[in-house]
Amino acid sequence: MAVPKKRTSILKKRIRKKIWKKGGYWAALKAFSLAKSLSTGNSKSFFYVYVK
């Protein structure tokens, strides 16, 4: 027989949400940094072929 689970507290919910959002922030920051280094030509870890 199915038993309903206990409700998660608002505090835990907010903490999890904040961690999840912070992950997206760091991913965006890393992508922006890579794009910036590619546009200036200072990239040392990412190789690409530029085609006009």
N, C-alpha and C positions, 0 to 999 in steps of 0.2 A: 504494500500500500504506500502511495506517495505521501510524503510528509513535507509541508512547506518549510523552506529554509528561513533562518533568522534574518531579519533586515540588517543590511550593512549601515553602519553609522555614517552620518553626514561628514564627519571629520575624515574617516577612511576614504570615503568617496571623493572628497576634495583633494586629498593627498595623491590618490591614484590618477586623478584627472590632471593634476599639476605635473606629475612625472611624465605622463603621456604627452602633454603639450610641450614640455621641455625637450623631449626627444625630437619632436618636429622642428623645434627652434634650432637645435644643434645641426640637424640634417640640412636645413635651409642655409645656415651660416657656412657650413662646409661647402655646399654647392656654390654659394656666392663667392667664397674665397677662391675656389677652383676656377670659376668663370673669370674672375678678376685676373688671376695669374695667367690664364690662357690669353686673355685679351692684351695683356702687356708683354707677353712673351717671356715671362719669368718662370714658367712652369718647369720643374725638374723631375717630377714624378709622373707626369701624364704626357704621353706622346700622341700626336695626331698629325694628319696630312692636311695641309691647307690647300683647298682647290678653289680657284676663282671661277 
